[in-house]
Amino acid sequence: MKGEKVKESLPKLKSSEIDTSLEELGMIQNVKEEDNKMRLTLKLPFLYVPIRGMREEMIRGTVESAGAECEIEVAEMDEAERNSFMRISQSRWLS
């Protein structure tokens, strides 16, 4: 049940810079409920971006407010994921 609530909440998390959901940008992946915890992967275009901690806290807060513990694995996007991220980001910057 908590997992369903979390999965409903995560798509509402948006990048304030471009008003697009983190899921649509490919940043939240592999969301699973295991061992009474929500586990997910935060994919970043580059591993050491300045907003990494802010993104982790945003996700953690959303998961915990839904009543679940949170475990976040941070990974770097591969080239195809990064290209998709950049394409979506740039299209939203222009609108």
C-alpha positions in Angstrom: 0.0 0.0 0.0 2.8 2.4 0.9 4.4 1.5 -2.4 1.4 2.5 -4.4 1.2 5.9 -2.5 4.8 6.5 -3.3 4.4 5.6 -6.9 1.5 8.1 -7.2 3.6 10.8 -5.5 6.9 10.6 -7.4 5.5 11.8 -10.8 4.5 15.0 -9.1 8.1 15.9 -8.3 9.2 18.5 -10.8 12.4 20.2 -11.8 11.9 23.8 -10.8 14.3 24.9 -13.5 12.2 23.5 -16.4 8.8 22.6 -14.9 9.0 19.0 -16.0 8.6 15.9 -13.8 11.8 14.1 -12.7 10.3 10.8 -14.1 9.7 12.4 -17.5 13.3 13.6 -17.5 14.4 10.0 -16.8 15.8 10.9 -13.4 13.7 8.5 -11.3 14.0 4.9 -12.3 13.6 1.4 -10.9 11.1 2.2 -8.2 10.5 -0.9 -6.1 9.1 -1.8 -2.7 11.5 -4.3 -1.0 11.9 -5.2 2.7 9.5 -2.5 3.8 11.5 0.2 2.0 11.1 2.0 -1.3 14.2 1.6 -3.4 14.8 3.7 -6.5 17.6 5.0 -8.7 18.2 8.7 -9.1 19.9 9.1 -12.5 21.8 12.3 -13.1 23.1 13.7 -16.4 26.5 14.0 -14.6 27.3 12.4 -11.3 28.6 15.5 -9.7 26.0 18.1 -10.4 25.5 20.8 -7.8 21.8 19.9 -7.2 22.4 16.3 -6.5 21.8 16.6 -2.7 18.7 18.7 -3.3 17.2 16.1 -5.6 18.0 13.3 -3.1 16.3 15.2 -0.3 13.3 16.1 -2.5 12.8 12.4 -3.3 13.5 11.2 0.2 11.0 13.7 1.7 8.3 12.6 -0.8 8.8 8.9 0.0 8.9 9.4 3.7 5.8 11.6 3.7 4.0 8.7 2.1 5.0 6.6 5.1 7.8 4.6 3.7 11.6 4.4 4.3 13.7 5.3 1.3 16.9 4.0 -0.2 18.3 5.9 -3.2 21.0 4.7 -5.5 22.6 7.5 -7.5 23.9 6.7 -10.9 25.0 8.7 -14.0 22.8 8.6 -17.1 24.3 6.8 -20.1 24.7 8.7 -23.4 21.2 7.9 -24.7 19.5 8.9 -21.4 21.6 12.1 -21.2 20.6 13.0 -24.8 16.9 12.5 -24.0 17.3 14.5 -20.8 18.9 17.4 -22.7 16.4 17.3 -25.6 13.4 17.5 -23.2 15.1 20.1 -21.0 15.9 22.3 -24.0 12.4 22.1 -25.4 11.0 23.2 -22.1 13.5 26.1 -21.8 12.3 27.5 -25.1 8.6 27.4 -24.3 
